[in-house]
Amino acid sequence: MGDLLGRQANTRQGFRELLSGGEPVLAPGAYDAMSARLVEAAGFPAVYMSGFGVTASLLGRPDIGLLGMSEMAQTARRIVAASADDIEKAASALAGERVLFSWGEGGRTPPTSIGQLREWGFSVVIFPIAALLASVAATRLVLARIGEDGTPIQAMAGLPDMAEFFGIIGLDEVDELGRRFGRG
C-alpha cells in the first residue's frame, strides 16, 4: 500500500502477473478509500471498486444511476491513492476476456466454491459489497447497544482501539510529515 511518505509496499504486483498465477485473484469490493486500505491491509492482491457500494456509502441509496461519472471517478481516484491497485492496468488486462466472476453477496449468486470457479476458468473473483454489508451489520450492532445502554462500552469488545484505528488511517505518517516539515 502506498503511504503519505511516498513509500510503496513491497508486495505490489502487476495485475497481469496476478492473472498468470494460475489461481483466481480474489478482489473484495471497496466503496471508499478507507475500505480499500482495509482490503489491501487484509492481504488481498486486488481491490474492486463497487458502484453499488459507492452509491450506498455516499447517498445511502441503491445504485440506480443517481451518481454520475464524475462522482465515480473521484471515488476511484481516492481508492487508487489509498491502495496499490492500478485500475487502468486491470481494465486493459481484462479487455475481451471472460475471466471475471462477480460474487453477488446476498443476491442470486449460487453457492460456488473457489475450486469450482477455478475449474470454470475464472481468473478474478470480485466481492462487490461484502465489506459494506459487514459495515452495516457492525454499525447496527453498535447503535443498538448505545440505544439500549446509553454508551458504547459493551460494544467495544472486538472493535479496533484508537491506536489501531490511527494506524489504519495513517496518523503515524501524518505525524512523520509534521516532524519532517517542522509542525510536530
N, CA and C of each residue as an Amber inpcrd file, in Angstrom:
protein
   552
   0.8550000  -1.1710000   0.0000000   0.0000000   0.0000000   0.0000000
   0.8940000   1.2240000   0.0000000   0.5970000   2.1560000  -0.8560000
   1.3240000   3.4160000  -0.8440000   0.9900000   4.1890000   0.4170000
   1.9100000   5.0320000   0.8390000   1.6090000   5.8300000   2.0120000
   1.9070000   7.2920000   1.7410000   1.6450000   8.1250000   2.7140000
   1.8220000   9.5560000   2.5420000   3.2810000   9.9550000   2.3940000
   4.1810000   9.0900000   2.8080000   5.5980000   9.3890000   2.7350000
   6.1930000   8.9800000   1.3930000   5.3590000   8.4610000   0.4940000
   5.8200000   8.1190000  -0.8380000   6.4040000   6.7300000  -0.9590000
   6.3360000   5.9310000   0.0910000   6.8530000   4.5640000   0.0350000
   5.7850000   3.6550000  -0.5480000   6.1980000   2.6730000  -1.2960000
   5.2850000   1.6820000  -1.8380000   5.4880000   0.3710000  -1.0870000
   4.4360000  -0.4100000  -0.9970000   4.5350000  -1.7040000  -0.3370000
   5.4410000  -2.6210000  -1.1380000   6.0890000  -3.5370000  -0.4560000
   6.9690000  -4.4940000  -1.1190000   6.1880000  -5.5590000  -1.8760000
   4.8840000  -5.6910000  -1.6250000   4.0970000  -6.7640000  -2.2080000
   3.3670000  -6.3580000  -3.4820000   3.6300000  -5.1730000  -4.0050000
   2.9240000  -4.7080000  -5.1960000   3.2680000  -5.5940000  -6.3930000
   2.2340000  -6.0680000  -7.0690000   2.4060000  -6.9040000  -8.2510000
   1.5470000  -6.3490000  -9.3560000   1.9870000  -6.5450000 -10.5750000
   1.1710000  -6.1500000 -11.7120000  -0.0330000  -7.0660000 -11.8430000
  -1.1250000  -6.5290000 -12.3480000  -2.3450000  -7.3170000 -12.4580000
  -2.1670000  -8.4810000 -13.4270000  -1.4510000  -8.2600000 -14.5150000
  -1.2000000  -9.3590000 -15.4580000  -0.4320000 -10.4900000 -14.7820000
   0.5140000 -10.1390000 -13.9500000   1.2790000 -11.1540000 -13.2180000
   0.3540000 -11.9500000 -12.3020000  -0.5610000 -11.2590000 -11.6380000
  -1.5230000 -11.9560000 -10.7750000  -2.3800000 -12.9230000 -11.5890000
  -2.8260000 -12.4630000 -12.7550000  -3.6760000 -13.3040000 -13.6010000
  -2.9410000 -14.5390000 -14.1020000  -1.6570000 -14.4370000 -14.2820000
  -0.8900000 -15.5640000 -14.8150000  -0.5090000 -16.5670000 -13.7310000
  -0.8910000 -16.3140000 -12.5010000  -0.5070000 -17.1810000 -11.3860000
  -1.2310000 -18.5060000 -11.3140000  -2.2720000 -18.7200000 -12.1030000
  -2.9750000 -19.9910000 -12.0990000  -4.1070000 -20.1050000 -11.0940000
  -4.1930000 -19.1960000 -10.1570000  -5.2650000 -19.1970000  -9.1610000
  -6.1540000 -17.9870000  -9.4000000  -7.4500000 -18.1050000  -9.1090000
  -8.3060000 -16.9230000  -9.2260000  -7.8140000 -15.8110000  -8.2880000
  -7.8620000 -14.5940000  -8.7690000  -7.4840000 -13.4330000  -7.9690000
  -8.7220000 -12.9760000  -7.2000000  -8.6520000 -12.9920000  -5.8900000
  -9.7770000 -12.5690000  -5.0610000  -9.6890000 -11.0640000  -4.8660000
 -10.7710000 -10.3600000  -5.2050000 -10.7700000  -8.8970000  -5.1660000
 -12.0250000  -8.3840000  -4.4610000 -11.9730000  -8.2270000  -3.1400000
 -13.1310000  -7.6820000  -2.4240000 -13.4570000  -6.2610000  -2.8730000
 -14.7350000  -5.9300000  -2.7990000 -15.1910000  -4.6130000  -3.2060000
 -14.8970000  -3.5600000  -2.1630000 -14.4570000  -2.4010000  -2.6360000
 -14.2490000  -1.2460000  -1.7740000 -15.2270000  -0.1630000  -2.2040000
 -15.6980000   0.5960000  -1.2460000 -16.6620000   1.6490000  -1.5550000
 -16.1100000   3.0320000  -1.2410000 -14.9310000   3.0840000  -0.6380000
 -14.2490000   4.3560000  -0.3680000 -12.7860000   4.0510000  -0.0920000
 -12.0060000   5.1020000   0.1470000 -10.5770000   4.9140000   0.3760000
 -10.3010000   4.0870000   1.6250000 -11.0970000   4.2730000   2.6640000
 -10.8860000   3.5280000   3.9030000 -11.0800000   2.0350000   3.6820000
 -12.1570000   1.6550000   3.0130000 -12.3900000   0.2310000   2.7810000
 -11.3170000  -0.3440000   1.8580000 -10.7990000   0.4530000   0.9160000
  -9.7100000  -0.0090000   0.0460000  -8.4540000  -0.2820000   0.8740000
  -8.1530000   0.6050000   1.8160000  -6.9840000   0.3850000   2.6840000
  -7.1640000  -0.8850000   3.5100000  -8.3740000  -1.1290000   3.9970000
  -8.6310000  -2.3340000   4.7940000  -8.5150000  -3.5950000   3.9470000
  -9.0160000  -3.5600000   2.7090000  -8.9050000  -4.7110000   1.8100000
  -7.4290000  -5.0160000   1.5630000  -6.6740000  -3.9890000   1.2530000
  -5.2540000  -4.1970000   0.9830000  -4.5080000  -4.6490000   2.2380000
  -4.8210000  -4.0500000   3.3800000  -4.1690000  -4.4390000   4.6330000
  -4.4890000  -5.8810000   5.0040000  -5.6410000  -6.3870000   4.5590000
  -6.0130000  -7.7750000   4.8240000  -5.2470000  -8.7490000   3.9320000
  -4.4480000  -8.2070000   3.0100000  -3.5890000  -9.0620000   2.2100000
  -4.1120000  -9.4340000   0.8380000  -5.2420000  -8.8760000   0.4270000
  -5.7560000  -9.1990000  -0.8950000  -4.9120000  -8.5000000  -1.9510000
  -4.6440000  -9.1730000  -3.0700000  -3.7750000  -8.5810000  -4.0840000
  -4.4700000  -7.5660000  -4.9890000  -5.7910000  -7.5000000  -4.9220000
  -6.5360000  -6.5870000  -5.7860000  -7.7470000  -6.0500000  -5.0360000
  -8.1560000  -4.8560000  -5.4280000  -9.3250000  -4.1970000  -4.8500000
 -10.2710000  -3.8570000  -5.9960000 -11.5450000  -4.1560000  -5.8100000
 -12.5690000  -3.8540000  -6.8100000 -13.4200000  -2.7010000  -6.3090000
 -13.6300000  -1.6740000  -7.1130000 -14.4990000  -0.5760000  -6.7030000
 -15.9350000  -0.9410000  -7.0580000 -16.7750000  -1.0440000  -6.0530000
 -18.1680000  -1.4210000  -6.2290000 -19.0430000  -0.1870000  -6.4260000
 -19.6250000  -0.0530000  -7.6050000 -20.5300000   1.0680000  -7.8670000
 -21.7190000   1.0600000  -6.9270000 -22.2380000  -0.1280000  -6.6490000
 -23.3510000  -0.2410000  -5.7090000 -22.9050000   0.2180000  -4.3240000
 -21.7050000  -0.2390000  -3.9190000 -21.1800000   0.1490000  -2.6130000
 -20.9060000   1.6350000  -2.5100000 -20.3490000   2.2300000  -3.5790000
 -20.0600000   3.6580000  -3.5830000 -21.3520000   4.4480000  -3.4310000
 -22.3650000   4.0800000  -4.1980000 -23.6370000   4.7920000  -4.1390000
 -24.2800000   4.6510000  -2.7610000 -24.2710000   3.4350000  -2.2240000
 -24.8490000   3.2170000  -0.8920000 -24.0830000   4.0000000   0.1630000
 -22.7590000   4.0400000   0.0380000 -21.9370000   4.7510000   1.0050000
 -22.1250000   6.2650000   0.9320000 -22.1610000   6.8130000  -0.2850000
 -22.2710000   8.2670000  -0.4350000 -23.6890000   8.7900000  -0.2420000
 -24.6640000   8.0430000  -0.7400000 -26.0460000   8.5490000  -0.7290000
 -27.0010000   7.7700000   0.1640000 -26.5810000   6.5840000   0.5930000
 -27.4930000   5.7410000   1.3570000 -28.6330000   5.2170000   0.4980000
 -28.3840000   5.1080000  -0.7950000 -29.4000000   4.6760000  -1.7680000
 -28.8070000   3.6140000  -2.6790000 -29.6710000   2.8660000  -3.3910000
 -29.1640000   1.8530000  -4.3260000 -28.5540000   2.4960000  -5.5760000
 -27.7710000   1.7100000  -6.2780000 -27.1100000   2.1750000  -7.4990000
 -28.0910000   2.1010000  -8.6610000 -28.8510000   3.1800000  -8.8180000
 -29.8260000   3.2530000  -9.9200000 -29.5190000   4.4540000 -10.8080000
 -28.2520000   4.8360000 -10.8500000 -27.8330000   5.9370000 -11.7090000
 -27.8860000   7.3010000 -11.0510000 -27.9480000   7.3460000  -9.7240000
 -28.0190000   8.6240000  -9.0300000 -26.6740000   9.3470000  -9.0030000
 -25.5790000   8.6010000  -9.1040000 -24.2550000   9.2100000  -9.1480000
 -23.7900000   9.2610000 -10.5940000 -23.1350000  10.3440000 -10.9390000
 -22.6080000  10.4980000 -12.2890000 -21.1820000   9.9870000 -12.3920000
 -20.6570000  10.0660000 -13.6020000 -19.2990000   9.6070000 -13.8560000
 -18.2840000  10.3760000 -13.0190000 -18.5170000  11.6750000 -12.7970000
 -17.5300000  12.4570000 -12.0380000 -17.4320000  11.9770000 -10.5890000
 -18.5640000  11.6610000  -9.9540000 -18.5200000  11.1620000  -8.5690000
 -17.8270000   9.7990000  -8.5070000 -18.1180000   8.9380000  -9.4850000
 -17.4840000   7.6210000  -9.5020000 -15.9820000   7.7680000  -9.7670000
 -15.6050000   8.6530000 -10.6750000 -14.1830000   8.8570000 -10.9820000
 -13.4500000   9.4320000  -9.7770000 -14.0940000  10.3540000  -9.0530000
 -13.4660000  10.9120000  -7.8420000 -13.2330000   9.8120000  -6.8120000
 -14.2240000   8.9420000  -6.6370000 -14.0680000   7.8400000  -5.6880000
 -12.9610000   6.9060000  -6.1460000 -12.9310000   6.5970000  -7.4420000
 -11.8710000   5.7230000  -7.9720000 -10.4960000   6.3330000  -7.7140000
 -10.3480000   7.6420000  -7.9140000  -9.0590000   8.2950000  -7.6610000
  -8.6740000   8.1720000  -6.1890000  -9.6420000   8.3470000  -5.3010000
  -9.3480000   8.2240000  -3.8630000  -8.9600000   6.7890000  -3.5160000
  -9.6350000   5.8160000  -4.1170000  -9.3090000   4.4120000  -3.8490000
  -7.9170000   4.0890000  -4.3740000  -7.6050000   4.5110000  -5.5780000
  -6.2760000   4.2490000  -6.1380000  -5.2060000   4.9180000  -5.2960000
  -5.4730000   6.1240000  -4.8280000  -4.4990000   6.8160000  -3.9840000
  -4.2870000   6.0820000  -2.6700000  -5.2950000   5.3740000  -2.2040000
  -5.2030000   4.6740000  -0.9270000  -4.6340000   3.2770000  -1.0820000
  -4.6010000   2.7480000  -2.2990000  -4.1570000   1.3760000  -2.4910000
  -3.1830000   1.2840000  -3.6480000  -2.5730000   0.1250000  -3.7980000
  -1.6120000  -0.0970000  -4.8680000  -2.2960000  -0.6220000  -6.1250000
  -3.5860000  -0.7560000  -6.0990000  -4.3170000  -1.2620000  -7.2510000
  -4.2070000  -0.2900000  -8.4180000  -4.0770000  -0.8000000  -9.6400000
  -3.9670000   0.0450000 -10.8220000  -5.1540000  -0.2600000 -11.7260000
  -6.2010000   0.5740000 -11.6470000  -7.4420000   0.3100000 -12.3560000
  -7.2460000   0.2700000 -13.8570000  -6.4150000   1.1430000 -14.3940000
  -6.2060000   1.1670000 -15.8440000  -5.5870000  -0.1360000 -16.3300000
  -4.5950000  -0.6590000 -15.6080000  -3.9700000  -1.9250000 -15.9980000
  -4.9790000  -3.0650000 -15.9000000  -5.8070000  -3.0380000 -14.8590000
  -6.8030000  -4.0910000 -14.7070000  -7.7800000  -4.0760000 -15.8670000
  -8.2350000  -2.8960000 -16.2490000  -9.1920000  -2.8010000 -17.3490000
  -8.5890000  -3.3070000 -18.6480000  -7.3460000  -2.9540000 -18.9380000
  -6.7280000  -3.4130000 -20.1840000  -6.4440000  -4.9060000 -20.1360000
  -6.1010000  -5.4290000 -18.9650000  -5.8310000  -6.8560000 -18.8420000
  -7.0830000  -7.6940000 -19.0630000  -8.2370000  -7.1460000 -18.7140000
  -9.4820000  -7.8930000 -18.8210000 -10.2100000  -7.6730000 -20.1350000
  -9.7410000  -6.7490000 -20.9590000 -10.4370000  -6.4050000 -22.2000000
 -10.6460000  -7.6380000 -23.0630000 -11.8970000  -7.9390000 -23.3530000
 -12.2460000  -9.0350000 -24.2440000 -12.0820000 -10.4280000 -23.6790000
 -11.7800000 -10.5490000 -22.3820000 -11.5840000 -11.8650000 -21.7950000
 -12.7210000 -12.1770000 -20.8280000 -13.0980000 -13.4660000 -20.7720000
 -14.1160000 -13.8940000 -19.8130000 -13.4030000 -14.4910000 -18.6150000
 -12.9630000 -13.6460000 -17.7240000 -12.1770000 -14.1010000 -16.5880000
 -12.7550000 -13.6330000 -15.2570000 -13.7710000 -12.8000000 -15.2810000
 -14.2650000 -12.1410000 -14.0790000 -15.5590000 -12.7870000 -13.5840000
 -15.5800000 -13.1200000 -12.2970000 -16.8000000 -13.6270000 -11.6630000
 -17.1810000 -12.6600000 -10.5610000 -18.3740000 -12.0950000 -10.6460000
 -18.8580000 -11.1710000  -9.6290000 -19.7450000 -11.9290000  -8.6460000
 -19.2520000 -12.0420000  -7.4190000 -19.9760000 -12.7490000  -6.3740000
 -20.9880000 -11.7860000  -5.7690000 -22.2480000 -11.9310000  -6.1360000
 -23.2910000 -11.0270000  -5.6470000 -23.7320000 -11.3970000  -4.2490000
 -23.0340000 -10.8690000  -3.2480000 -23.3240000 -11.1970000  -1.8590000
 -24.7790000 -10.9090000  -1.5170000 -25.4520000 -11.9170000  -1.0100000
 -26.8410000 -11.7490000  -0.6280000 -27.7820000 -11.6720000  -1.8130000
 -27.2590000 -11.8630000  -3.0040000 -28.0770000 -11.7800000  -4.2160000
 -28.3680000 -13.1590000  -4.7820000 -28.3080000 -13.2640000  -6.0870000
 -28.6710000 -14.5070000  -6.7590000 -27.4880000 -15.4190000  -7.0620000
 -26.3020000 -15.0690000  -6.6180000 -25.1430000 -15.9150000  -6.8610000
 -25.3230000 -17.2370000  -6.1430000 -25.2750000 -18.3530000  -6.8920000
 -25.4150000 -19.6470000  -6.2310000 -24.1760000 -19.9630000  -5.3920000
 -24.3390000 -20.7590000  -4.3440000 -23.1650000 -21.1370000  -3.5530000
 -22.1700000 -21.8680000  -4.4660000 -21.0050000 -21.2750000  -4.6490000
 -19.9970000 -21.8050000  -5.5570000 -18.6550000 -21.7590000  -4.8580000
 -17.9250000 -22.8680000  -4.9040000 -16.6160000 -22.9010000  -4.2510000
 -15.5590000 -22.2660000  -5.1350000 -14.4640000 -21.8640000  -4.5040000
 -13.3590000 -21.3120000  -5.2710000 -12.8000000 -22.3730000  -6.2070000
 -12.8420000 -23.6350000  -5.7940000 -12.3920000 -24.7290000  -6.6620000
 -13.2190000 -24.8210000  -7.9330000 -14.5320000 -24.6760000  -7.8030000
 -15.4020000 -24.7280000  -8.9790000 -15.1330000 -23.5440000  -9.9000000
 -14.9560000 -22.3610000  -9.3240000 -14.6460000 -21.1830000 -10.1330000
 -13.3210000 -21.3670000 -10.8760000 -12.3520000 -21.9820000 -10.1930000
 -11.0650000 -22.2660000 -10.8180000 -11.2600000 -23.2130000 -12.0030000
 -12.0250000 -24.2790000 -11.7930000 -12.2880000 -25.2410000 -12.8780000
 -12.9780000 -24.5790000 -14.0600000 -13.8570000 -23.6480000 -13.8000000
 -14.5640000 -22.9550000 -14.8740000 -13.6780000 -21.9410000 -15.5820000
 -12.4890000 -21.6850000 -15.0440000 -11.5410000 -20.8100000 -15.7160000
 -11.6040000 -19.3450000 -15.3210000 -12.2900000 -19.0360000 -14.2300000
 -12.3260000 -17.6340000 -13.8030000 -10.9870000 -17.2440000 -13.1850000
 -10.4890000 -16.1080000 -13.5920000  -9.2000000 -15.6210000 -13.1120000
  -9.3420000 -14.6010000 -11.9950000 -10.4660000 -13.8910000 -11.9550000
 -10.6970000 -12.8560000 -10.9480000 -12.0810000 -13.0770000 -10.3550000
 -12.1530000 -13.0370000  -9.0370000 -13.4330000 -13.1480000  -8.3470000
 -13.5880000 -11.8770000  -7.5250000 -14.6280000 -11.1030000  -7.8090000
 -14.8560000  -9.8650000  -7.0640000 -16.0010000 -10.0620000  -6.0800000
 -15.9220000  -9.3560000  -4.9890000 -16.9210000  -9.3990000  -3.9270000
 -17.3840000  -7.9630000  -3.7200000 -18.3490000  -7.4890000  -4.5230000
 -18.6830000  -6.0680000  -4.5780000 -19.0820000  -5.4230000  -3.2570000
 -19.8710000  -6.0960000  -2.4370000 -20.3820000  -5.3840000  -1.2610000
 -20.2330000  -6.1430000   0.0520000 -19.3800000  -7.1680000   0.1030000
 -19.2120000  -7.9210000   1.3550000 -18.7720000  -7.0080000   2.4930000
 -17.7780000  -6.1580000   2.2360000 -17.2940000  -5.2560000   3.2940000
 -18.3670000  -4.2470000   3.6900000 -19.1250000  -3.7730000   2.7190000
 -20.1860000  -2.8130000   3.0230000 -21.2880000  -3.4650000   3.8600000
 -21.6700000  -4.7070000   3.5270000 -22.6880000  -5.4100000   4.3190000
 -22.1940000  -5.6410000   5.7420000 -20.9120000  -5.9990000   5.8860000
 -20.3470000  -6.1850000   7.2200000 -20.3480000  -4.8720000   8.0030000
 -20.0510000  -3.7790000   7.3170000 -20.0630000  -2.4650000   7.9580000
 -21.4600000  -2.1080000   8.4540000 -22.4650000  -2.3880000   7.6260000
 -23.8520000  -2.1200000   8.0230000 -24.2130000  -2.9440000   9.2620000
 -23.8570000  -4.2400000   9.2440000 -24.1830000  -5.1080000  10.3800000
 -23.4990000  -4.6240000  11.6580000 -22.2100000  -4.2820000  11.5540000
 -21.4670000  -3.8180000  12.7320000 -22.0130000  -2.4890000  13.2420000
 -22.3360000  -1.5850000  12.3350000 -22.8940000  -0.2870000  12.7400000
 -24.2280000  -0.4760000  13.4460000 -25.0700000  -1.3550000  12.9110000
 -26.3660000  -1.6330000  13.5660000 -26.1700000  -2.1480000  14.9900000
 -25.2130000  -3.0640000  15.1710000 -24.9680000  -3.6350000  16.4970000
 -24.5000000  -2.5650000  17.4840000 -23.5630000  -1.7270000  17.0640000
 -23.0580000  -0.6740000  17.9510000 -24.1600000   0.3270000  18.2840000
 -24.9330000   0.7250000  17.2850000 -26.0100000   1.6920000  17.5360000
 -27.0800000   1.1080000  18.4460000 -27.3880000  -0.1740000  18.2710000
 -28.3720000  -0.8200000  19.1470000 -27.8670000  -0.8370000  20.5900000
 -26.5780000  -1.1360000  20.7620000 -26.0020000  -1.1750000  22.1130000
 -26.0280000   0.2110000  22.7440000 -25.6800000   1.2390000  21.9890000
 -25.7260000   2.6050000  22.5160000 -27.1630000   2.9760000  22.8710000
 -28.1160000   2.5800000  22.0250000 -29.5180000   2.8630000  22.3030000
 -30.0220000   2.1690000  23.5450000 -29.5800000   0.9410000  23.7830000
 -30.0200000   0.1790000  24.9510000 -29.3260000   0.6310000  26.2340000
 -27.9960000   0.8670000  26.1420000 -27.2010000   1.1370000  27.3440000
 -26.9180000   2.6130000  27.5660000 -27.0470000   3.4150000  26.5290000
 -26.7000000   4.8180000  26.6430000 -25.2130000   5.0940000  26.4440000
 -24.4080000   4.0430000  26.2600000 -22.9670000   4.1790000  25.9930000
 -22.5380000   3.0340000  25.0760000 -21.3530000   3.1590000  24.4430000
 -20.8500000   2.0630000  23.6060000 -19.9550000   1.0770000  24.3560000
 -19.8840000   1.1610000  25.6890000 -18.9360000   0.3510000  26.4620000
 -19.0580000  -1.1340000  26.1270000 -20.2500000  -1.6810000  26.1230000
 -20.4410000  -3.1130000  25.8730000 -20.1840000  -3.4990000  24.4240000
 -20.1520000  -2.5360000  23.5360000 -19.9330000  -2.8230000  22.1110000
 -18.4630000  -2.7610000  21.7230000 -17.6050000  -2.3380000  22.6230000
 -16.2070000  -2.1060000  22.2620000 -15.3910000  -3.3830000  22.0700000
 -15.8060000  -4.4880000  22.6890000 -15.0630000  -5.7440000  22.5200000
 -15.0480000  -6.1230000  21.0380000 -13.8780000  -6.4010000  20.5220000
 -13.7490000  -6.7930000  19.1260000 -13.5720000  -5.6400000  18.1560000
 -13.7800000  -4.4170000  18.6350000 -13.5750000  -3.2550000  17.7720000
 -12.1280000  -2.7900000  17.8930000 -11.6100000  -2.1410000  16.8540000
 -10.2420000  -1.6160000  16.9790000 -10.1900000  -0.5330000  18.0410000
  -9.0780000  -0.5020000  18.7950000  -8.9080000   0.6130000  19.7240000
  -8.3950000   1.8100000  18.9300000  -8.2510000   2.9420000  19.5950000
  -7.8670000   4.1600000  18.8800000  -6.4770000   4.0440000  18.2690000
  -5.5470000   3.3800000  18.9440000  -4.1980000   3.2300000  18.3910000
  -4.2390000   2.4460000  17.0780000  -5.0080000   1.3710000  17.0620000
  -5.1330000   0.5870000  15.8330000  -5.8140000   1.3970000  14.7380000
  -6.8810000   2.1130000  15.0870000  -7.5940000   2.9380000  14.1100000
  -6.6770000   4.0130000  13.5340000  -5.9070000   4.6710000  14.4020000
  -4.9760000   5.6960000  13.9250000  -3.9540000   5.0870000  12.9640000
  -3.5180000   3.8520000  13.2410000  -2.5980000   3.1710000  12.3350000
  -3.2420000   2.8900000  10.9900000  -4.4980000   2.4650000  11.0010000
  -5.2150000   2.1620000   9.7620000  -5.3420000   3.4010000   8.8950000
  -5.6730000   4.5320000   9.4970000  -5.8850000   5.7390000   8.6900000
  -4.6010000   6.5240000   8.4350000  -3.4620000   6.0340000   8.9630000
  -2.1880000   6.6420000   8.6340000  -1.7830000   7.8460000   9.4530000
  -2.2680000   7.9540000  10.6880000  -1.9110000   9.0980000  11.5160000
  -0.4120000   9.1610000  11.7730000   0.2430000   7.9960000  11.8960000
   1.6930000   7.9830000  12.1090000   2.4270000   8.6140000  10.9240000
   1.9170000   8.4110000   9.7120000   2.5140000   9.0220000   8.5250000
   2.3580000  10.5430000   8.5570000   1.1740000  11.0080000   8.9740000
   0.9350000  12.4450000   9.0700000   1.8490000  13.0530000  10.1310000
   1.9930000  12.3620000  11.2700000   2.9000000  12.8410000  12.3160000
   4.3340000  12.9260000  11.8000000   4.7780000  11.9120000  11.0450000
   6.1290000  11.9070000  10.4850000   6.3180000  13.0880000   9.5390000
   5.3340000  13.3580000   8.7000000   5.4120000  14.5170000   7.8130000
   5.4950000  15.8220000   8.6220000   4.7380000  15.9060000   9.7130000
   4.7960000  17.0780000  10.5760000   6.1820000  17.2680000  11.1720000
   6.7880000  16.1680000  11.6140000   8.1480000  16.2420000  12.1660000
   9.1480000  16.6660000  11.0770000   8.9940000  16.1190000   9.8890000
   9.9100000  16.4480000   8.7900000   9.8360000  17.9170000   8.4070000
   8.6430000  18.4540000   8.4550000   8.4630000  19.8200000   7.9770000
   8.1890000  20.8080000   9.0990000   8.5530000  20.4280000  10.3380000
   8.5550000  21.3440000  11.4570000   7.2000000  21.6840000  12.0460000
   6.2440000  20.7830000  11.9520000   4.9240000  21.0690000  12.5420000
   4.5180000  19.9430000  13.4800000   5.3780000  19.4750000  14.2680000
   5.0200000  18.3770000  15.1310000   5.7000000  18.4970000  16.3960000
